[in-house]
Each structure stands twice: as structure tokens, then as C-alpha cells.
Amino acid sequence: MKLKLLGAFLLCFAVVAAVATGNHYGSWHVAPGALQAARWVAIAVLIAYAAARRSLTTWILVSMVIGAEIGHDWPSFGVSLRVLSLVFLRMIKTIIAPLLFATLVVGIASHADLKKVGRMGIKAIVYFEVVTTIALFLGLAAINLTRVGVGVKLPPASGEQLAAIKQDASDIILHIFPENIAKSIAEGQVLQVVVFSIVFAMALTMLSEEKRRPMLALAESLAETMFKFTNIVMLFAPVGVGAAIAYTVGHTGLGILVNLAQLLATLYVSLLLFVLGVLLPIALLAGVPVRRFAAAIAEPVSIAFATTSSEAALPRAMEALEGMGVPRPVVAFVMPTGYSFNLDGTTLYLSLAAVFVAQAGGVHLTFGQQLVMMLTLMLTSKGVAGVSRAALVILLATATSFGLPMEPVFILLGIDQLMDMGRTSVNVIGNCLATVVVARWEGEFPGPVGSKQEAVSSRQ
């Protein structure tokens, strides 16, 4: 299924390439009208394919091609379609505050028993924060090295956007802390919402189980509701993405598509470097049997890659780790906690994508401002575990908080599915490795043994 998706994606870009090449092919000359008609015939075939597939991802890809063609053929009309992308943006913005509040409260307050698990809980949390921080900075280094967003010509940032970015240190510190949570939500101050949510969750953990449970159940229900709300809003995504592409191409031309291909390559190279340069050394230092570990997680990682959801791979991943010899109590604690606090692939993507948005918008961020953005991403990415396209909500929240333009975020949605395959797979690899490492630190993993009987006895 994913190969078909990749084929459709390549076909889409082949059509766009035909737009870019004009009407001269060596010694052949094609009438402009005939070439345009041929492109629209190809687009009609893509529409028929999307209708047959009935896949939201396929429709998003096809709408991206349609938007590029509209922006190329009728630039003024393409620019006028921006209102549709802004409608989509407003709907996404309504999700941010309740989703962050609910997921953070559930992620923190539902693990109030960290005091009971003691040493293992502390080690797990420290490991999660160290590794995800490395992932953030690796993504930050990659995008600053490749600078694939530079050269994208978007409308200049507004005065309000620039004012949101050009703040001194004292302003930044003050804006972290809310004075009125309703005001923070209305103004899109995502970091203030996060701080309020964290303190609220900490206070909730201090209550008795009788008083804590109703509020936690409410937060869990709110989180699930907002995820369903996101699914409904995403049904409008093909229209929003197509309109955003039409506006961008009509305003700037087709160069943005080259930048997207470069960004996709940058992400996958960065994820590969993270696995080989960070996770593999950690496994070797912790004494994890790498070959046996790789064989055990191959199936859950392939499930994550195919479904672009870490949640879908969770049951098989837990079973595979128990089969390796990791005790069930360790698996049951570390894996679910990691799904809230250890999204390595997602955090790497978010840092890379956020700076890409700034570069594409022509907004220069100093290193200090990028560090503040990394802090924001480090906090906002917690709790949104393995839900397809939840990273889009986090990215939009961060861009809004820092006054960055929205158009590059919509453009990213066109290749989000392809990026999601890689980052979700790395999420699962990272969480599986974290579980084995914590078990090794606790002296509850037998090490590089091979017999099935030893694995069973170690769980007993």
C-alpha cells in the first residue's frame, strides 16, 4: 500500500515537473494549449485514482498537484484561494489549547505512581529527556546546515509577526508564564498554556485517588474528543492544502516544490544519523544485543512505518520485548510512559520543520531564539503520542506562538505522510530501546542470551 502511495506521489511530481519544463523538449515544440490540456488530463487521471483509493493522504497529494497547476495557469485566481487555507488554519487553531491541556494532564497525572516505581521511573524520565533533547538539536543542526527553506519566496512577515519574534530576554521569560489562562488561549500563547497544564497536572497528582480520578477521566475524554475533532477537521485538508499551494505557486512560482524534496531528504538523512549515531551507541554502551534487538522489533517497526501510527505498533512491540526477556512490569511502565515523553522521531522532525518554516518565511531567528523555540517544542511535543498528523498541530502551535507565517506549514502537509513514515518508525525504535536500556540499568534484563528458556525464566 505504501509503495502505491509513493508511486502516486512520484506521479504527482512528474506532472508538476511537466509544468516546470515549459513547452520545449529538445527539437520538439509543443503548443502551450496542448501541453496545458495534457497536464489537466493527467490531473483528471490522478483525481480518478484518488476517488478509487478513498484515501485522505492520496487526496492531499492530488490537491497539491491541482493547486500547483492552478497557481501556474491562473496566478491571480490561485492567490485569491488563500481564504480557504485560512479557514483550515482557524479550525486547526481551535484544537491546539484543549488538546495540549488534555494530553499533558493525562501524560503527567496518569503516572502519579512514579513515586512507587522510584528508581526506575527517575531513570526512564531522565533517559527520555536526554535522548529527545539530542534529537531536537540534531534536527536543528541539520536544517541550519542544509538551509533548504532559504530561497522560498513568501509574502513578507507582518508587523505583528516580527514583533512576536523580536523580543528581549526579559520579554521571553515573562511570556512563558500566564497571567490569565483564557487570555493565553485567545492569543495563541502556547507556552503559557503548556506551563499552566504542567502545573495543573502536578497539582492533580497531589490529590487523593478519589478526587483525582474524575478530573483525570475528564482530561482523557477531552483528549480523545480533540483527536476525533482533528480527524473531522482533516477532512478539509485537501481543500486547505490545495488552496495554500495555489496561493504560493501563484505568488512565487514552482521553486517551493524543489525545497520540499530537499526537506524530505534532509529529514530522512537526519533520522538515519540519529539511529546510527545516537541510538546504536546507546545500545552498545548499555550492552543490548543489537542483532537480537533488531530482529525482535522488525515487525512493530514495519507496522509503524505502514500505518504511520506508533499506537498501532504498541501491542506487538510490548510482546516482542517480553519475548526478548524484558520483564513485563518494566515493559508495562516504560513503553506507555515513553509514548508520552520519548517521541524521538517526532521531536527531530518538529525542530527541523519549525526552522524550515522560519527560513521559508524569510524570518531570521538568532541562535537564542531557536533555543527558546526548541524549549517550546520540547514541552509541547509531550503527550501527543503516535497520533497521525498530531505533529502538524504542534508545529502550527509553535509557529503561531513565534509569529511565523502559516503558508509553509500548509505546504509541509503535502509531504507529511511521507515524513510521518520515517519519524514514526524512529519513535518505535527509540521507545523499544529505552525499555531494554532501563531494564539493563535495573539489572532485570539477562543480556545477550539466546535461549528461549532463559528469556522465560527472566520474566518469572
C-alpha positions in Angstrom: 0.0 0.0 0.0 2.8 2.4 0.9 4.6 1.6 -2.4 1.4 2.6 -4.2 1.3 5.8 -2.2 4.9 6.5 -3.1 4.2 5.8 -6.7 1.2 8.2 -6.6 3.5 10.8 -5.0 6.1 10.4 -7.7 3.4 10.6 -10.4 2.2 13.9 -8.9 5.6 15.4 -9.0 6.1 14.2 -12.6 3.0 16.2 -13.5 4.4 19.2 -11.7 7.7 18.7 -13.5 5.9 18.9 -16.8 4.5 22.3 -15.7 8.0 23.5 -15.0 9.7 22.3 -18.2 7.5 24.5 -20.4 6.7 23.6 -23.9 10.2 22.9 -25.4 11.6 19.3 -25.4 14.8 19.3 -27.4 13.9 19.7 -31.1 10.3 19.2 -30.4 7.9 22.1 -29.8 4.5 21.5 -28.2 1.8 24.1 -28.4 1.2 25.7 -24.9 -2.5 25.0 -25.1 -1.9 21.3 -25.9 0.6 21.0 -23.1 -1.8 22.5 -20.6 -4.6 20.3 -21.8 -2.3 17.2 -21.4 -1.5 18.3 -17.8 -5.1 18.6 -16.9 -5.8 15.2 -18.4 -3.1 13.8 -16.2 -4.6 15.5 -13.2 -8.0 14.0 -14.1 -6.4 10.6 -14.0 -5.0 11.4 -10.6 -8.4 12.5 -9.4 -9.9 9.3 -10.6 -7.2 7.4 -8.8 -7.8 9.3 -5.6 -11.5 8.7 -5.8 -10.9 4.9 -6.2 -8.4 4.9 -3.3 -10.7 6.8 -1.0 -7.6 7.8 1.0 -7.2 11.2 2.6 -3.5 11.1 2.1 -3.9 10.5 -1.7 -6.4 13.3 -1.9 -3.9 15.7 -0.2 -1.2 14.7 -2.7 -3.6 15.2 -5.6 -4.8 18.5 -4.3 -1.2 19.6 -4.0 -0.8 19.0 -7.8 -4.1 20.7 -8.6 -3.1 23.7 -6.5 0.3 23.9 -8.2 -1.4 23.8 -11.7 -4.0 26.4 -10.8 -1.3 28.7 -9.4 0.8 28.2 -12.5 -2.0 28.6 -15.1 -4.1 31.3 -13.3 -1.9 33.1 -10.7 -4.4 35.7 -9.7 -7.1 33.2 -9.1 -4.6 31.0 -7.2 -3.7 33.9 -4.9 -7.4 34.5 -4.2 -7.9 31.0 -2.9 -5.9 31.8 0.2 -9.1 32.3 2.2 -9.7 28.6 2.0 -6.3 27.8 3.6 -7.0 30.4 6.3 -10.3 28.7 7.1 -8.4 25.5 7.6 -5.9 27.3 9.7 -8.6 28.7 12.0 -10.1 25.3 12.5 -6.7 23.8 13.4 -6.0 26.6 15.8 -9.2 25.8 17.8 -7.7 22.3 18.5 -4.4 23.5 20.0 -5.2 24.6 23.5 -7.7 21.9 24.6 -5.5 19.2 23.0 -2.3 20.3 24.7 -4.0 20.7 28.0 -5.7 17.3 27.9 -2.7 15.3 26.7 -0.3 17.0 29.1 -2.6 16.4 32.1 -3.1 12.8 31.2 0.6 12.3 30.4 1.7 13.6 33.8 -1.2 12.9 36.2 -1.8 9.4 35.0 1.7 8.5 36.1 1.3 9.6 39.7 2.6 6.2 40.7 6.1 7.3 39.6 6.7 7.7 43.4 6.0 4.0 43.8 8.3 2.8 41.0 11.0 5.0 42.3 14.4 4.5 40.8 13.1 3.0 37.5 10.8 6.0 36.9 13.5 8.6 37.5 16.0 6.7 35.2 13.3 6.4 32.5 12.4 10.1 32.6 16.0 11.3 32.6 16.7 9.0 29.6 13.7 10.2 27.7 14.6 13.9 28.2 18.3 13.4 27.3 17.6 11.5 24.1 14.7 13.7 22.9 16.9 16.8 23.5 19.6 15.3 21.4 17.0 14.6 18.7 15.8 18.2 18.8 19.3 19.6 18.4 20.2 17.2 15.6 17.2 18.4 13.7 18.1 22.0 14.4 21.7 21.4 13.2 20.5 19.6 10.0 18.2 22.4 8.9 20.7 25.1 9.7 23.3 23.2 7.7 21.2 22.5 4.6 19.1 25.7 4.8 16.5 24.2 2.5 13.9 26.7 3.4 16.0 29.6 2.2 15.0 30.9 -1.1 11.3 30.2 -0.8 9.6 33.5 -1.6 6.6 34.1 0.5 4.9 37.4 1.4 6.9 39.3 4.0 6.0 38.8 7.6 3.6 41.3 9.1 4.5 43.8 11.7 2.7 41.7 14.4 4.7 38.6 13.4 8.0 40.4 13.5 7.1 41.9 16.9 6.4 38.4 18.2 9.9 37.4 17.3 11.9 40.5 18.1 11.8 40.3 21.9 14.5 40.7 24.5 15.3 38.1 27.2 13.0 39.6 29.9 10.1 39.6 27.5 10.6 36.0 26.6 10.8 34.9 30.2 7.7 36.9 31.1 5.7 35.4 28.2 6.4 31.9 29.4 4.2 32.4 32.5 0.4 33.0 32.1 -1.4 35.8 33.9 -4.8 34.8 32.6 -5.3 31.3 31.0 -8.3 32.4 28.9 -6.2 35.3 27.5 -3.3 32.9 26.8 -5.6 30.6 24.8 -7.2 33.5 22.9 -3.8 35.0 22.0 -2.3 31.6 21.0 0.4 31.8 23.7 1.1 28.1 23.5 4.0 28.0 26.0 1.8 29.7 28.6 -0.9 27.0 28.0 1.8 24.4 28.5 3.1 25.9 31.7 -0.5 26.1 33.1 -1.2 22.5 32.1 2.0 21.1 33.7 1.4 22.9 37.0 -2.3 21.8 36.9 -1.2 18.2 36.3 1.3 18.4 39.2 -1.4 19.7 41.5 -3.7 16.9 40.3 -1.2 14.3 41.3 -1.2 15.6 44.8 -4.9 14.8 45.3 -6.3 11.6 46.7 -7.3 9.0 44.2 -11.0 9.7 44.8 -10.7 13.4 43.9 -8.1 12.9 41.2 -9.8 10.2 39.1 -12.9 12.3 37.9 -10.6 15.1 36.6 -8.2 12.7 35.0 -11.2 10.9 33.3 -12.4 14.3 32.1 -8.9 15.1 30.6 -8.8 11.6 29.0 -12.2 12.1 27.4 -11.2 15.6 26.3 -8.1 14.3 24.7 -9.9 11.6 22.8 -12.6 14.1 21.7 -10.0 16.5 20.4 -8.3 13.8 18.4 -11.7 12.9 16.8 -12.2 16.7 16.3 -8.8 16.7 14.5 -9.9 13.9 12.2 -13.0 15.8 11.3 -11.0 19.0 10.5 -8.5 17.0 8.5 -11.3 16.1 6.1 -11.0 19.7 4.9 -7.2 19.3 4.5 -7.2 18.6 0.7 -9.0 21.9 0.1 -6.8 23.8 2.5 -3.6 22.3 1.2 -4.6 22.8 -2.4 -5.5 26.4 -1.8 -2.3 27.0 0.0 -0.2 25.6 -2.8 -2.2 27.5 -5.4 -1.6 30.7 -3.4 2.1 30.0 -3.0 2.8 29.0 -6.6 0.6 31.8 -7.9 2.6 34.3 -5.8 6.1 32.8 -6.1 6.3 30.1 -8.8 7.2 26.4 -8.6 10.5 26.7 -6.8 8.9 25.7 -3.5 8.5 22.1 -4.7 12.3 21.7 -5.0 12.6 22.9 -1.4 10.1 20.3 -0.3 12.1 17.5 -1.9 15.3 18.8 -0.3 13.5 18.9 3.1 12.3 15.3 2.8 15.8 14.2 2.0 17.2 16.2 5.0 14.7 14.6 7.3 15.5 11.0 6.3 19.2 11.6 6.4 18.8 13.2 9.9 16.7 10.3 11.2 19.3 7.8 9.8 22.1 9.7 11.6 20.1 9.7 14.8 19.6 5.9 14.7 23.2 5.1 13.8 24.9 8.0 15.7 22.7 8.1 18.9 20.6 5.0 19.4 23.1 2.5 18.2 25.9 3.8 20.5 23.4 3.8 23.4 22.5 0.2 22.7 26.2 -0.8 22.6 27.1 1.1 25.8 24.1 -0.5 27.6 25.1 -4.0 26.5 21.9 -4.5 24.4 22.3 -7.5 22.0 21.8 -5.4 18.8 21.1 -8.2 16.3 18.6 -9.9 18.6 17.0 -6.5 19.4 16.8 -5.6 15.7 15.1 -8.9 14.8 12.6 -8.5 17.7 11.5 -5.0 16.7 11.4 -5.5 13.0 7.7 -6.3 12.9 6.5 -3.5 15.1 8.7 -1.0 13.3 7.3 -2.2 9.9 3.7 -1.8 11.4 4.6 1.8 12.5 6.0 2.6 9.0 2.9 1.2 7.2 0.3 2.8 9.5 2.2 6.0 10.4 1.0 5.4 14.0 3.1 4.4 17.0 -0.1 3.3 18.7 -0.7 0.6 16.1 2.7 -1.0 16.8 2.4 -0.8 20.6 0.9 -4.3 21.4 3.3 -6.1 19.1 6.3 -4.1 20.4 5.5 -5.0 24.0 5.1 -8.6 23.1 8.4 -8.7 21.2 10.3 -7.1 24.1 8.9 -9.6 26.6 10.0 -12.3 24.2 13.5 -10.9 24.4 13.5 -11.3 28.1 12.5 -7.8 29.4 10.2 -8.3 32.5 6.6 -7.4 32.0 6.5 -4.8 34.8 9.3 -2.9 33.1 7.7 -3.1 29.7 4.3 -2.1 31.1 5.7 1.0 32.7 8.4 2.2 30.3 6.7 1.7 27.0 3.5 3.7 27.7 5.5 6.4 29.5 7.8 6.6 26.5 4.8 7.2 24.2 4.2 10.4 26.1 7.8 11.5 26.7 10.1 9.8 24.2 9.0 10.6 20.7 12.5 10.8 19.2 11.5 10.9 15.5 8.7 13.4 16.1 10.9 15.8 18.1 13.6 15.7 15.5 11.1 16.5 12.8 9.5 19.3 14.7 12.8 21.1 15.3 13.7 20.7 11.6 10.3 21.7 10.3 9.9 24.7 12.6 13.2 26.3 11.4 12.2 25.4 7.8 9.0 27.4 8.3 11.0 30.4 9.6 13.5 30.1 6.7 10.7 29.9 4.1 9.0 32.9 5.7 12.2 34.9 5.4 12.3 35.3 9.2 15.8 35.3 10.7 16.0 33.6 14.1 19.1 34.1 16.2 20.6 31.0 17.9 19.0 32.2 21.2 15.6 32.5 19.6 16.0 29.0 18.1 16.8 27.7 21.6 13.6 29.1 23.0 11.7 27.5 20.2 13.4 24.2 21.0 12.3 24.6 24.6 8.7 25.2 23.4 8.8 22.1 21.2 10.3 20.0 24.0 7.3 20.8 26.1 4.5 20.8 23.6 5.5 17.5 22.0 4.9 15.7 25.3 1.7 13.7 25.5 0.7 13.7 21.8 1.7 10.1 21.4 1.7 8.4 18.0 -1.4 10.1 16.6 -1.2 10.6 12.8 -0.6 14.3 11.9 -0.7 15.4 15.6 2.8 16.8 14.8 1.0 19.3 12.5 -1.0 20.7 15.4 2.2 21.1 17.5 4.0 22.7 14.6 1.2 25.2 14.0 1.0 26.0 17.7 4.7 26.8 17.8 4.6 28.8 14.6 1.7 30.8 15.9 3.4 31.4 19.2 6.5 32.7 17.5 4.6 34.8 14.9 5.9 32.7 11.9 3.9 32.6 8.6 1.5 29.8 8.2 1.9 29.1 4.4 5.0 26.9 4.8 3.2 24.7 7.4 0.4 24.0 4.9 2.9 23.2 2.2 4.6 20.7 4.5 1.2 18.9 4.9 1.6 17.9 1.2 4.5 15.6 2.1 3.5 15.0 5.7 2.6 11.3 5.1 6.0 10.5 3.7 7.8 12.3 6.5 5.5 10.6 9.1 6.6 7.1 7.9 10.2 7.8 8.9 9.6 9.7 12.1 7.0 7.2 13.4 9.4 4.3 12.8 12.1 6.1 14.8 9.6 6.7 17.6 9.0 3.0 17.9 12.7 2.1 17.7 13.5 4.7 20.4 10.9 3.5 22.8 11.8 -0.1 22.4 15.4 0.7 23.0 14.6 2.8 26.0 12.7 -0.1 27.6 15.6 -2.5 27.1 18.1 0.0 28.4 16.1 0.8 31.6 15.7 -3.0 32.2 19.5 -3.3 31.9 20.1 -0.5 34.3 17.8 -2.1 36.8 19.6 -5.5 36.3 16.4 -7.1 35.1 17.5 -7.9 31.5 19.5 -11.1 31.0 21.8 -9.6 28.3 22.9 -11.2 25.1 21.4 -14.7 25.8 20.0 -16.8 23.1 17.8 -19.5 24.7 14.1 -19.1 24.9 14.0 -20.8 28.3 16.3 -18.1 29.8 14.0 -15.4 28.5 11.0 -17.0 30.1 12.8 -17.6 33.4 13.9 -14.0 33.5 10.3 -12.8 33.2 9.3 -15.0 36.1 
